[in-house]
């Protein structure tokens, strides 16, 4: 298995069939959810491998997004896709402004707390959560961490996050390690 970073990113997942003409429900991981339609073609990762599909129609409904794939015109054929993950090339992602990062860039970075008492390693970002008010880093301990506690630290640049250094693989935070 290679340690090289993946060239693809999961941006959503199929959530079941919709109707009888091959439409499928989509759980989008993009914000807003319809931004997933900006990427294509979609690579669907199923238990039997990866297949490429072109979205030829979509509908944004109150219950969520539904799409139709070119050449998939039957409910039973669509059902065979199961709960496939939707992958796109990372190169397709729009460039961000300085100081902005995609979650996939932050996950895995070490988190170092800086306060009046010095600095200490809290752990690594294992996941990111959206809370409505702000995003939250889920920090899990790693070898060399201050302790074995999982921490939730708000991702608020300029207040709690003092610096993100992708090259060094770390995020520096203004956070009391006892909290």
C-alpha positions in Angstrom: 0.0 0.0 0.0 1.3 3.4 -0.9 1.8 6.3 1.5 1.3 8.8 -1.3 -1.7 11.1 -0.8 -4.8 10.1 -2.9 -5.5 12.2 -6.0 -9.2 11.8 -5.4 -11.6 13.1 -2.7 -14.9 11.7 -1.5 -17.5 14.5 -2.0 -20.7 12.5 -1.4 -22.4 9.2 -1.3 -25.4 7.6 -3.0 -28.3 7.2 -0.6 -30.7 4.9 -2.4 -32.9 4.8 -5.5 -35.6 7.4 -6.3 -38.5 6.4 -8.5 -38.5 3.8 -11.2 -36.5 5.5 -13.9 -33.0 5.1 -12.5 -32.7 8.2 -10.4 -30.7 8.1 -7.2 -30.7 10.1 -4.0 -27.4 11.8 -3.2 -25.9 12.8 0.2 -23.6 15.6 -0.7 -20.6 16.6 1.5 -20.3 20.0 -0.3 -21.6 23.3 0.9 -24.1 24.1 -0.5 -25.1 20.6 -1.4 -25.7 21.3 -5.1 -22.0 22.3 -5.5 -21.3 18.6 -5.9 -22.8 19.0 -9.4 -19.9 21.3 -10.4 -17.6 18.2 -10.5 -17.7 15.6 -13.2 -17.5 13.0 -14.2 -18.2 11.2 -10.9 -16.3 8.1 -10.0 -18.5 5.8 -7.9 -16.6 3.5 -5.6 -18.6 0.4 -4.9 -17.7 -2.9 -3.4 -16.9 -4.2 -6.9 -14.6 -1.3 -7.9 -14.7 2.2 -9.3 -16.9 3.1 -12.3 -17.3 6.5 -13.9 -20.7 8.1 -14.5 -22.0 11.3 -16.1 -24.8 13.1 -14.4 -27.2 14.1 -17.2 -30.1 15.4 -15.0 -30.7 16.5 -11.4 -33.4 17.8 -9.2 -32.9 19.7 -5.9 -35.9 18.6 -3.8 -36.9 19.7 -0.2 -35.7 16.1 0.9 -32.4 16.5 -0.9 -30.6 16.1 -4.2 -31.5 13.4 -6.7 -29.6 12.7 -9.9 -29.9 10.7 -13.0 -26.8 9.1 -14.7 -26.5 8.9 -18.4 -27.5 5.3 -19.5 -29.0 4.3 -16.2 -32.7 4.2 -16.9 -34.0 1.5 -14.6 -34.5 1.3 -10.8 -33.0 -2.1 -10.5 -29.8 -1.0 -12.4 -29.6 2.1 -10.1 -30.1 -0.1 -7.0 -26.9 -2.1 -8.0 -24.9 1.0 -7.3 -25.8 0.7 -3.6 -24.3 3.3 -1.3 -21.3 4.1 -3.5 -19.0 6.9 -2.5 -18.7 9.7 -5.0 -15.1 10.6 -5.8 -13.7 13.5 -7.8 -10.1 14.6 -8.7 -8.7 17.0 -6.1 -7.4 19.0 -9.0 -11.0 19.9 -9.8 -11.4 21.8 -6.5 -11.5 25.5 -6.8 -8.4 27.5 -5.6 -9.0 29.0 -2.1 -7.9 32.4 -0.9 -4.9 32.6 1.4 -5.7 31.4 4.9 -8.6 29.2 3.7 -8.3 25.4 3.7 -10.4 22.4 2.7 -11.1 20.0 5.5 -9.2 17.2 3.8 -6.1 19.4 4.1 -6.5 19.8 7.8 -7.3 16.2 8.8 -4.1 14.5 9.9 -2.3 17.7 11.0 -0.7 17.8 14.4 -2.2 20.3 16.8 0.1 22.3 19.1 -1.4 24.3 21.9 0.3 27.6 22.8 -0.5 29.4 26.0 1.3 31.4 28.7 2.7 28.1 30.1 4.5 27.3 26.8 3.4 24.8 24.1 2.4 21.1 24.0 1.2 18.6 21.5 -2.6 17.9 21.9 -2.8 15.3 19.1 -3.9 15.2 15.5 -7.0 16.3 13.7 -9.0 13.1 13.2 -12.1 14.8 11.8 -13.9 18.1 11.4 -17.4 18.9 12.4 -19.8 21.5 11.3 -21.8 23.0 14.2 -23.6 25.9 12.5 -21.7 28.6 14.5 -18.2 27.4 13.4 -16.3 24.3 12.4 -14.8 22.2 15.1 -11.6 20.2 15.0 -11.8 16.7 16.5 -8.4 16.2 18.0 -7.3 12.7 19.0 -4.2 11.9 21.0 -1.1 10.5 19.2 2.3 9.3 20.5 3.9 12.3 22.3 0.5 14.0 23.1 0.1 15.7 26.4 -2.5 13.1 27.5 -4.9 10.6 26.1 -8.0 12.8 25.9 -9.9 13.6 22.8 -10.6 17.3 22.4 -13.0 19.4 20.4 -11.5 22.8 19.5 -13.4 25.4 17.5 -11.7 26.2 14.2 -11.8 30.0 14.4 -8.8 31.6 12.8 -7.5 34.6 14.7 -9.2 33.5 17.9 -8.4 29.9 18.6 -6.3 29.0 15.5 -3.2 31.1 15.4 -1.5 29.4 12.4 -1.9 26.6 9.9 1.3 25.3 8.3 0.6 22.6 5.8 4.3 22.2 5.0 5.1 21.5 8.6 2.0 19.5 9.1 0.7 21.4 12.1 -1.9 23.7 13.4 -1.1 26.0 16.3 -3.9 26.9 18.6 -4.5 29.3 21.4 -6.0 26.8 23.7 -5.7 25.9 27.4 -4.5 22.3 27.4 -6.4 21.6 30.6 -9.7 22.4 28.9 
